[in-house]
Each structure stands twice: as structure tokens, then as C-alpha cells.
């Protein structure tokens, strides 16, 4: 399987997980990631123009496989204030994300894709 087929397959899977059955929702154009793991997925799968920001950890080449891809992409520190200021149409989060920011995203009605090992919720 070629890399582009794998990339399209994973992107399609994420799109299906993020949307309720039968929902007609526009493709996100301002995505913020609040977790290093979701940074990796976002940097690998999304068009650069759709990335609003990734965590500061995404640029650390000792822990980020896509640190070079993160160069030039705006960064965040996982705060609710940064998230709100970004005005994202999709928030990517994970188990080790700053939970207060995720809770506020939910309270504000933002679309949140919470990726946890072994469990996916949207």
C-alpha cells in the first residue's frame, strides 16, 4: 500500500469518527491540536492551510516525529484562552490534553474530537 493510500484511509477514518451518522458538516478549515499525539496526526494528514495551531511540543525533535513539519505552524500551550482566540472549527484533544480547555470547548459548543488510546469519542 502506498503512503498516499494509507494517508487517505486514515483521514477518511478520522472524518467518519468525528461526524455523527448522517451529519452534513463542512470540512474543518481551522483545526487546533491540544495534544502531542493529535499534533502528529494533524501534521501528517491535514492540509497546511487548515492547521490553526499545534502544541509547542510538536516542534521538539526529541519527542515529535513531525517536528520539521511543525516549523512555521503556529503553536499553542493548551490553554483555553489560546483555543478561543484561534476560533477553531475543530479541536483535536487526547487523554493527556489540558482537560480544562477541552471542557470549555465543549461548553462553548465547539466541535471536539477526543482521541484516547482504545476509545474514540466525538
trRosetta pair geometry for C-beta under 8 A, 3 or more apart (Angstrom, degrees):
i j d omega theta_ij theta_ji phi_ij phi_ji
1 5 5.0 -118 -174 82 91 128
1 6 5.6 104 130 -55 119 92
2 5 4.8 96 58 6 79 102
2 6 7.1 -144 97 -3 42 87
3 6 5.7 -56 -150 39 34 112
3 7 6.1 37 152 -22 68 107
4 7 5.5 -50 -143 37 33 115
4 8 6.3 33 157 -18 65 104
5 8 5.9 -54 -146 38 30 108
5 9 6.2 32 153 -22 63 108
6 9 5.7 -57 -148 36 29 113
6 10 6.4 25 157 -15 65 106
7 10 6.1 -57 -148 37 28 106
7 11 6.2 26 155 -17 63 110
7 44 7.0 -142 -122 152 99 90
7 45 6.1 175 -164 -113 87 73
8 11 5.7 -56 -144 40 30 112
8 12 6.2 33 156 -21 65 106
9 12 5.8 -54 -148 35 28 111
9 13 6.5 30 153 -19 63 105
10 13 5.6 -53 -149 35 34 113
10 14 6.4 33 154 -17 66 105
10 41 7.6 -138 152 -145 127 96
10 44 8.0 -6 91 112 147 118
10 45 6.1 -115 101 -97 110 131
11 14 5.8 -54 -147 38 31 110
11 15 6.3 34 153 -22 64 106
11 45 4.8 166 -83 -166 95 118
12 15 5.6 -53 -148 35 32 114
12 16 6.5 30 154 -18 64 105
13 16 5.9 -57 -151 36 31 109
13 17 6.4 28 153 -18 66 107
14 17 5.7 -55 -145 37 33 110
14 18 6.1 29 158 -21 66 111
14 41 7.1 142 -90 173 149 131
14 45 7.0 86 22 138 151 166
14 113 7.3 50 -171 -173 93 157
15 18 5.9 -59 -144 36 27 110
15 19 6.5 3 165 -3 63 116
15 27 7.9 -33 -122 -116 119 87
16 19 6.5 -74 -144 44 26 96
17 113 7.0 86 110 -146 102 113
17 120 5.1 -51 -159 153 134 140
17 122 5.9 164 148 -53 68 123
18 90 7.2 3 -162 -138 143 126
18 111 7.4 59 180 167 105 115
18 113 4.7 -42 -108 -91 99 124
18 122 5.1 159 -137 -126 35 132
19 23 4.7 -149 -177 63 97 122
19 25 5.6 -161 -117 30 110 124
19 122 7.2 -74 -16 159 15 163
20 23 4.3 93 62 -34 82 125
20 122 7.4 -160 -59 95 64 129
25 111 7.6 123 -171 -107 148 153
26 29 7.6 -27 134 -19 114 101
26 89 7.7 -35 84 161 104 150
27 50 7.9 -63 141 -116 99 142
28 31 4.9 77 133 -66 136 97
28 50 6.1 95 109 -170 82 118
28 88 7.7 10 -162 177 119 86
28 89 4.8 -179 -136 91 81 102
28 90 3.8 -41 -109 -6 151 128
28 111 7.4 -143 -88 82 115 138
29 49 7.6 -32 -162 126 81 90
29 50 5.4 -106 -146 -121 37 82
29 89 6.2 42 40 30 68 137
30 50 7.0 -123 -65 -165 22 57
30 52 4.4 55 -173 -62 76 122
30 86 6.8 170 166 153 114 91
30 87 6.4 1 127 101 158 73
30 88 4.8 -152 120 -129 93 52
30 89 5.1 96 52 6 88 87
30 90 7.4 154 83 27 54 72
31 42 6.0 -168 120 -135 130 123
31 46 6.1 -123 46 -119 147 161
31 50 5.4 34 7 146 107 91
31 51 5.8 -46 66 -110 94 46
31 52 5.8 179 64 8 32 92
31 88 6.1 70 -130 -154 20 114
31 89 7.4 -55 -72 61 57 72
31 90 4.6 -19 -111 72 83 105
31 91 7.8 173 -157 -85 61 22
31 92 6.4 38 179 -17 104 109
32 52 4.6 -49 -68 73 80 117
32 53 5.1 12 -127 53 87 84
32 54 7.9 -171 -159 -75 53 34
32 76 6.5 31 -164 -1 112 152
32 83 5.8 165 108 -128 158 76
32 86 5.0 89 -71 109 137 159
32 88 4.1 -104 1 -69 105 147
32 90 7.5 173 28 90 61 57
32 91 5.6 -16 68 -115 95 67
32 92 7.0 -163 95 25 45 78
33 38 4.4 -172 -148 110 106 101
33 39 4.6 154 118 -79 149 59
33 41 7.9 161 -112 59 136 87
33 42 4.8 -129 -53 -3 135 151
33 51 7.9 -24 -6 -146 105 95
33 53 7.2 -136 37 103 69 57
33 54 4.7 7 54 -122 117 67
33 55 6.3 -88 107 -16 92 81
33 58 7.5 83 84 -57 133 136
33 92 4.4 -21 -110 68 72 116
34 38 7.0 21 48 59 53 136
34 55 6.5 84 -157 -65 27 106
34 76 7.0 -53 -105 93 66 129
34 78 4.9 97 -160 -122 90 81
34 83 6.9 -7 -78 -84 121 122
34 91 6.5 14 -11 -176 117 95
34 92 6.7 178 19 85 72 60
34 93 5.0 -4 57 -102 116 77
34 94 7.7 -168 85 18 80 74
34 97 4.5 67 112 -148 107 118
34 98 6.3 -102 174 33 120 86
34 101 5.8 -172 -137 98 151 139
34 102 6.9 -163 77 -64 157 89
35 38 4.3 73 65 17 99 104
35 39 6.7 -149 93 -16 48 83
35 55 6.7 139 -6 -24 3 138
35 78 7.8 76 -65 -104 50 117
35 92 6.8 -112 34 124 98 85
35 93 5.7 104 -19 -155 122 39
35 94 3.7 141 -177 23 171 109
35 96 6.2 117 -136 73 108 78
35 97 4.3 -70 -67 -77 107 95
35 115 7.6 -154 70 58 149 100
36 39 5.2 -46 -149 24 33 121
36 40 6.9 37 154 -23 62 97
36 55 5.9 -77 -72 59 60 138
36 57 4.5 -58 -91 104 107 137
36 58 6.6 -179 -130 -69 67 65
36 63 6.7 -37 -159 134 149 115
36 64 6.6 -123 -158 -91 102 92
36 96 7.9 -21 26 85 95 121
37 40 5.8 -49 -160 25 35 112
37 41 7.0 29 148 -11 64 103
37 94 5.1 74 55 -67 118 167
37 96 7.9 98 2 43 114 108
37 115 6.8 -133 109 97 119 124
38 41 5.5 -49 -149 39 44 112
38 42 6.0 45 152 -21 71 106
38 92 3.8 175 174 141 139 117
38 93 6.6 -30 -17 -51 159 6
38 94 5.5 -168 -27 -33 107 110
38 97 7.7 9 10 -74 130 122
38 113 7.9 147 -131 93 133 100
38 115 5.8 147 -81 36 102 128
39 42 5.8 -61 -147 40 27 110
39 43 6.1 22 159 -15 66 111
39 54 4.2 91 -130 -163 101 114
39 55 5.4 -93 -62 29 134 90
39 57 6.8 -177 7 81 161 91
39 58 4.0 -138 177 -85 144 115
39 64 6.9 -48 107 -130 131 118
39 66 7.1 -164 133 63 89 120
39 70 7.0 13 175 -93 118 127
40 43 6.1 -57 -143 40 25 106
40 44 6.2 17 159 -13 62 114
40 58 7.6 -169 -60 -121 56 93
40 64 6.9 -163 -80 -151 92 78
40 65 5.9 52 -130 47 117 104
40 66 5.5 151 -128 8 63 120
41 44 5.9 -66 -145 42 26 106
41 45 5.7 -13 171 9 66 122
41 92 7.2 -157 72 -167 118 151
41 115 7.6 86 4 -3 158 172
42 45 6.6 -76 -131 49 19 89
42 46 5.1 -13 -167 5 65 127
42 51 6.0 115 158 -110 115 107
42 54 6.2 -175 79 -94 135 108
42 92 6.0 -160 -58 23 121 162
43 46 7.3 -32 -81 39 14 93
43 51 7.3 48 -89 -100 58 152
43 54 6.5 13 -55 -82 104 156
43 58 6.6 152 -43 -161 139 128
43 66 4.0 142 104 141 145 155
43 69 4.4 117 -180 110 120 132
43 70 6.0 -55 -101 -67 143 78
43 73 7.4 -116 -102 -19 100 167
44 66 6.2 -124 -55 -77 80 143
44 69 7.6 109 -70 81 51 174
46 50 4.8 -118 179 75 114 117
46 51 5.5 128 101 -60 135 92
47 50 4.8 85 65 1 86 106
47 51 7.8 -155 93 -16 48 84
48 51 5.9 -54 -158 20 40 114
48 73 7.3 -125 -151 -91 88 103
51 54 6.6 -16 -174 -39 120 95
51 73 5.5 -31 120 -145 135 121
51 74 7.9 174 128 40 89 83
52 74 6.8 -49 154 62 48 125
52 86 4.7 99 154 -178 134 119
52 87 7.9 -158 -135 68 150 58
52 88 5.2 -136 26 -95 158 92
53 73 6.8 143 -132 152 44 88
53 74 4.1 -66 -99 100 93 97
53 75 5.9 132 -166 -129 103 9
53 76 4.5 90 130 -24 137 104
53 82 7.3 -87 79 160 160 114
53 86 5.8 -106 10 -111 118 142
54 58 4.1 6 130 -5 129 159
54 70 5.6 -98 69 -129 144 108
54 73 5.5 35 14 119 109 132
54 74 7.7 136 21 85 61 54
54 75 6.2 -41 74 -114 64 64
54 76 7.3 -175 94 24 18 85
55 58 5.5 127 65 -18 67 93
55 75 6.6 28 161 -161 19 87
55 76 6.0 -61 -104 70 48 74
55 77 7.1 85 -147 -111 78 25
55 78 6.1 15 -113 -51 109 92
56 59 6.4 -53 -174 28 51 108
56 60 7.6 55 135 -28 69 103
56 75 4.6 81 -85 171 62 135
56 76 7.1 -126 -32 76 77 27
56 77 5.8 10 -10 -88 121 70
57 60 5.4 -49 -159 19 52 119
57 63 6.2 -51 -177 89 100 127
57 64 6.2 150 142 -58 72 118
58 64 5.1 124 -154 -132 37 153
58 66 6.6 -29 -167 85 93 94
58 67 6.6 166 154 -106 52 55
58 70 3.9 165 130 -107 105 152
58 73 7.3 -44 103 75 141 129
58 75 7.0 -162 44 -114 106 99
59 64 6.8 56 21 42 9 156
59 67 5.5 85 -160 -152 29 84
59 70 4.7 -134 -77 106 66 128
59 71 6.7 103 -125 -77 99 58
59 75 6.6 -53 -14 -84 123 138
60 63 5.0 16 103 38 114 96
60 64 5.4 111 66 1 65 109
60 67 6.2 -116 72 -110 23 125
61 64 6.3 -71 -99 58 28 85
61 67 4.0 -134 -83 60 67 166
61 68 7.5 48 -97 -44 109 74
64 67 4.1 117 87 -63 110 85
64 70 6.6 -13 145 -5 151 142
66 69 4.1 -40 -179 40 94 122
66 70 5.9 104 120 -31 85 93
67 70 5.6 -55 -150 31 34 115
67 71 7.5 54 150 -39 60 85
68 71 5.9 -27 -164 -3 41 115
69 73 7.5 20 135 -17 65 132
70 73 5.1 -86 -158 39 53 120
70 75 7.6 58 174 -83 111 100
74 86 7.9 167 107 -113 141 112
76 79 7.0 -136 178 30 99 72
76 82 4.3 147 -142 140 110 146
76 83 7.0 83 -166 -64 157 64
76 86 7.2 -51 -75 -48 137 139
77 82 6.5 133 40 -15 71 156
78 82 7.5 58 47 51 10 131
78 97 6.5 -172 -142 -165 121 72
78 98 3.9 125 152 0 119 126
78 101 5.7 -149 170 1 69 154
79 82 4.6 95 63 6 89 100
79 83 6.9 -153 96 -6 48 87
79 98 7.0 -21 -85 88 35 164
79 101 6.2 170 176 -83 17 123
80 83 5.5 -57 -148 38 35 114
80 84 6.1 33 156 -19 70 106
80 98 7.9 -124 -42 113 73 124
80 100 6.1 -80 -41 125 120 92
80 101 4.3 -162 -73 -111 68 71
80 104 4.4 46 -134 45 130 157
80 105 7.7 -145 -128 -42 86 74
81 84 6.0 -54 -145 37 27 108
81 85 6.2 26 156 -18 63 110
82 85 5.8 -59 -146 39 29 111
82 86 6.4 33 154 -26 64 107
83 86 5.8 -58 -154 29 28 114
83 88 6.7 -56 -167 8 75 118
83 91 6.5 32 -155 -114 123 124
83 101 5.3 126 -11 -167 146 112
83 104 7.3 133 75 87 135 117
83 105 6.2 -74 151 -75 146 104
83 110 7.9 -78 157 -36 115 176
84 87 7.4 27 171 -67 40 54
84 104 7.4 -61 -57 135 109 128
84 108 7.3 169 -106 -71 98 171
88 91 5.5 117 90 -69 142 72
88 110 6.6 57 79 -157 91 128
89 110 7.9 -160 -145 -153 24 84
89 111 6.3 19 162 34 56 121
90 110 7.9 149 -118 169 18 93
90 111 5.1 -43 -104 93 62 111
90 112 7.8 146 -164 -97 56 24
90 113 6.4 11 -173 -3 103 108
91 102 7.1 169 132 -117 135 68
91 105 4.7 -60 24 -150 167 155
91 110 5.3 55 -10 134 122 129
91 111 6.9 159 18 88 76 54
91 112 4.6 -25 69 -108 106 74
91 113 7.2 176 84 25 53 64
92 113 5.4 -18 -110 67 64 101
92 115 6.9 0 -168 2 87 113
93 97 4.1 -87 -160 13 88 172
93 101 7.8 -180 -105 95 125 99
93 102 4.7 83 -133 -99 166 121
93 105 7.6 -175 -39 41 137 153
93 112 6.0 -6 11 -169 121 104
93 113 7.1 160 28 82 71 49
93 114 4.9 -23 77 -110 103 69
93 115 7.1 164 85 24 46 69
94 97 5.0 127 51 -31 58 102
94 114 7.0 151 -93 -166 26 60
94 115 5.0 -32 -97 74 85 80
94 116 6.2 143 -159 -84 65 54
95 116 4.5 90 -56 -123 100 92
95 117 6.7 -46 -9 11 140 84
97 101 7.0 -100 154 64 102 110
97 102 5.6 89 107 -44 126 125
97 114 7.9 -121 27 -133 141 83
98 101 4.6 59 93 9 105 112
98 102 7.1 164 91 -11 56 87
99 102 5.4 -57 -146 40 42 112
99 103 6.0 46 156 -24 73 103
100 103 5.6 -53 -146 36 32 113
100 104 6.4 31 156 -17 65 105
101 104 5.8 -55 -150 38 31 110
101 105 6.4 38 150 -24 64 103
102 105 5.5 -49 -149 31 34 116
102 106 6.6 35 152 -17 64 101
102 112 6.3 101 -154 -149 84 146
102 114 6.7 75 -156 -98 136 112
103 106 5.8 -54 -154 35 32 111
103 107 6.4 30 150 -18 66 108
104 107 5.4 -54 -144 39 36 113
104 108 6.1 27 158 -13 68 108
105 108 6.0 -63 -147 42 27 104
105 110 4.1 -72 -170 57 83 128
105 112 5.1 110 119 -74 128 121
106 109 7.8 42 177 -69 31 22
106 110 7.1 -76 -66 50 24 81
106 112 5.9 -51 -72 3 77 146
112 122 7.5 165 90 -164 59 49
113 122 5.6 -15 -114 -118 69 81
114 120 7.8 154 87 -159 63 48
114 121 5.1 -10 66 69 108 93
114 122 7.3 -174 27 -93 75 30
115 120 6.1 -9 -121 -117 63 82
116 119 4.6 -9 80 68 112 91
116 120 7.1 -171 41 -82 70 38
116 121 7.3 18 14 10 110 94
